[in-house]
Amino acid sequence: MTAKNIFQIALGPLGCLCLLLQASCSGDNEVIVQEKVAERVMVFKAKKRAECLEALLQTAEHMVDSLLLTEAQNALNDSLARLRPGRPFQPAAILPIDSLTVKPIFERIRPSSRTGGG
């Protein structure tokens, strides 16, 4: 066999292989792109769902904690300590019954001559 025959024999399968690769590479790349885009969109949606679920759980936890605290405070406020009466109001000042000024009963006491008052 000559080098030319070997070259032709090797060129045949190599040419077929090149044609197959060209056909597969020049095929519809749009399908592969759409698959990759769909995969990335699915991953993004899964991440967003997880973030939203976490935010929702945190909000729900905060609401439940607030409700439990309010119920506990209401239970304490509803006990007997709450029924204790408050301080009474101070009564109004009592007005004096007599509005006259105070005077001595006797204006002047005169000493009697027997006692030697003078």
C-alpha positions as CSV (number, residue, x, y, z in Angstrom):
1,M,0.0,0.0,0.0
2,T,1.2,3.3,-0.8
3,A,1.0,6.5,1.2
4,K,-1.6,7.8,-1.1
5,N,-3.9,4.8,-0.4
6,I,-3.3,5.1,3.4
7,F,-4.1,8.8,3.2
8,Q,-7.4,8.1,1.3
9,I,-8.4,5.3,3.7
10,A,-7.7,7.5,6.8
11,L,-9.3,10.5,5.1
12,G,-12.6,8.7,4.6
13,P,-13.5,8.0,8.2
14,L,-11.9,11.3,9.3
15,G,-14.1,13.2,6.8
16,C,-17.2,11.4,8.0
17,L,-16.3,12.2,11.6
18,C,-15.8,15.9,10.7
19,L,-19.2,15.9,8.9
20,L,-20.9,14.4,11.9
21,L,-19.3,16.9,14.3
22,Q,-20.2,19.7,12.0
23,A,-23.8,18.6,11.8
24,S,-24.1,18.1,15.5
25,C,-22.4,21.5,16.3
26,S,-24.3,23.5,13.7
27,G,-27.6,21.9,14.9
28,D,-30.2,23.8,16.9
29,N,-28.4,25.5,19.8
30,E,-31.6,27.1,20.8
31,V,-32.8,23.9,22.4
32,I,-29.7,23.6,24.6
33,V,-30.0,27.3,25.5
34,Q,-33.6,27.0,26.5
35,E,-32.8,23.9,28.6
36,K,-30.1,25.8,30.5
37,V,-32.3,28.8,30.9
38,A,-35.1,26.6,32.3
39,E,-32.7,25.0,34.7
40,R,-31.5,28.3,36.0
41,V,-35.0,29.7,36.3
42,M,-36.0,26.6,38.3
43,V,-33.0,27.0,40.6
44,F,-33.8,30.7,41.0
45,K,-37.5,30.0,41.8
46,A,-36.4,27.3,44.4
47,K,-34.1,29.9,46.1
48,K,-36.8,32.5,46.1
49,R,-39.4,30.1,47.5
50,A,-36.9,29.2,50.3
51,E,-36.3,32.8,51.1
52,C,-40.0,33.7,51.1
53,L,-40.8,30.6,53.3
54,E,-38.1,31.7,55.8
55,A,-39.5,35.3,55.9
56,L,-43.0,33.9,56.3
57,L,-41.9,31.7,59.2
58,Q,-40.1,34.5,60.9
59,T,-43.2,36.7,60.6
60,A,-45.5,34.0,61.9
61,E,-43.1,33.3,64.8
62,H,-43.1,36.9,65.7
63,M,-46.9,37.0,65.6
64,V,-47.3,33.9,67.7
65,D,-44.8,35.2,70.3
66,S,-46.7,38.4,70.5
67,L,-50.0,36.6,70.9
68,L,-48.7,34.3,73.6
69,L,-47.2,37.3,75.5
70,T,-50.4,39.2,75.3
71,E,-52.4,36.2,76.6
72,A,-50.0,35.7,79.5
73,Q,-50.2,39.4,80.4
74,N,-54.0,39.3,80.2
75,A,-54.1,36.2,82.4
76,L,-52.0,38.1,85.0
77,N,-54.1,41.2,84.8
78,D,-57.3,39.1,85.2
79,S,-56.2,37.7,88.5
80,L,-57.4,38.8,92.0
81,A,-54.8,41.5,92.2
82,R,-56.7,43.3,89.5
83,L,-59.9,43.2,91.5
84,R,-58.2,45.1,94.4
85,P,-60.1,48.3,95.0
86,G,-58.5,51.6,94.2
87,R,-57.7,54.4,96.6
88,P,-60.8,56.3,97.6
89,F,-61.2,59.9,96.7
90,Q,-60.5,62.5,99.4
91,P,-63.7,64.0,100.7
92,A,-64.4,67.7,100.2
93,A,-63.5,70.0,103.1
94,I,-66.2,70.5,105.7
95,L,-67.3,74.1,106.0
96,P,-67.5,75.6,109.5
97,I,-71.0,75.6,110.9
98,D,-70.7,78.9,112.7
99,S,-69.1,81.8,110.8
100,L,-68.9,84.2,113.8
101,T,-65.6,85.3,115.1
102,V,-64.5,84.1,118.5
103,K,-64.7,86.7,121.3
104,P,-64.2,86.5,125.0
105,I,-67.4,85.8,127.0
106,F,-66.8,88.7,129.3
107,E,-65.3,91.9,128.0
108,R,-63.6,92.8,131.2
109,I,-63.5,91.1,134.5
110,R,-63.6,93.5,137.4
111,P,-61.8,92.5,140.5
112,S,-63.9,92.4,143.6
113,S,-63.0,94.6,146.5
114,R,-62.7,91.6,148.8
115,T,-59.9,90.0,146.9
116,G,-57.9,93.1,146.9
117,G,-57.7,93.6,143.3
118,G,-57.5,97.0,142.7
